[in-house]
């Protein structure tokens, strides 16, 4: 599976939220993300990600283990993604440590998620705030089976974002991990 995703900075989060509320009921969740790498940083160096995410919602908490391969589309940053729910996140953290992986970065995302369908395609739109990064973001994603489907899926995602008020200059491929790490290194200097 490939995650066809676009991300943008949001200038008017209230407007975008109102638009999304017309499509689906929003769900507020807080993500605690732990990204792992080997001590030499080989995953990051090869544009790969290994993450344990714990999602705290209003009624429940769940965790997922995610592996993302290297980008297949440099413009959007879309990557192959494999994800599974885990019932015992502490055990998964212990397994990753036992395999030699170390936490590369840990941070929190405050999200409002909207799930809806368009033209038979399931979409997830997420308004994101990362306390360590200034501003608000919108991520819209869908999953495709094969790389040949990616271009059409990204066009649908882009059109949804434009309908929500995102402008061409607001799209970004900046990674939250990079932005958080940069902010932390500035704090230490």
C-alpha positions, 0 to 999 in steps of 0.5 A, spaced: 500 500 500 502 507 498 499 513 502 497 518 497 498 524 502 499 532 501 500 536 507 499 544 507 500 550 512 493 552 514 492 560 514 485 560 516 484 553 520 477 555 523 474 556 515 478 549 514 474 546 520 467 549 518 468 546 511 470 539 513 465 539 518 460 539 512 463 533 510 464 529 516 464 529 524 471 531 526 474 527 531 479 530 536 485 525 538 492 526 541 498 522 537 504 521 541 509 519 536 516 515 537 520 514 531 525 509 531 532 508 528 538 504 528 544 508 532 547 510 525 541 513 523 540 508 517 533 508 516 533 516 516 539 516 511 535 511 506 528 516 507 525 510 511 521 511 517 519 506 523 514 509 528 510 507 534 504 511 535 499 512 541 492 515 539 489 518 545 481 519 543 475 522 547 473 515 549 479 510 547 486 509 547 490 505 541 497 504 538 499 502 531 506 500 529 508 503 522 513 502 517 514 507 511 519 505 505 522 511 501 518 516 497 516 514 491 513 521 489 518 526 491 513 532 489 508 529 494 513 525 499 508 519 498 511 513 501 509 505 501 506 504 508 505 498 512 501 499 519 498 494 524 494 495 530 498 493 537 495 491 543 501 492 547 505 498 545 510 497 551 512 490 549 513 493 541 517 499 544 521 493 548 522 489 542 524 495 538 530 496 543 531 489 543 533 489 536 537 495 536 533 501 535 533 507 539 528 513 539 530 518 534 525 523 536 518 523 540 513 528 540 506 530 540 501 532 535 494 534 536 489 532 531 482 533 528 480 527 524 475 527 518 473 521 514 469 521 508 469 518 501 469 522 494 468 518 488 468 512 491 475 513 495 476 513 502 479 520 505 482 522 511 483 529 512 487 531 519 487 538 522 494 538 525 497 542 531 504 540 533 506 544 540 513 545 538 512 548 531 508 554 529 502 554 525 497 549 523 497 544 518 492 540 514 494 533 511 489 529 506 491 522 505 488 516 501 491 509 500 492 506 493 494 499 491 500 500 486 504 506 484 501 507 477 494 509 481 498 514 485 498 520 480 490 520 480 489 519 487 494 525 489 490 529 484 483 528 488 487 529 494 489 536 491 482 538 489 479 537 496 485 541 499 483 547 494 476 546 495 477 547 503 481 553 501 488 551 501 493 555 496 498 553 491 503 556 495 501 553 502 503 546 500 509 543 503 513 537 504 517 539 510 517 533 515 514 534 522 520 530 525 525 535 521 521 541 524 521 539 531 528 536 531 530 543 528 527 547 533 530 543 539 537 544 536 535 551 536 533 551 543 539 547 545 544 553 542 
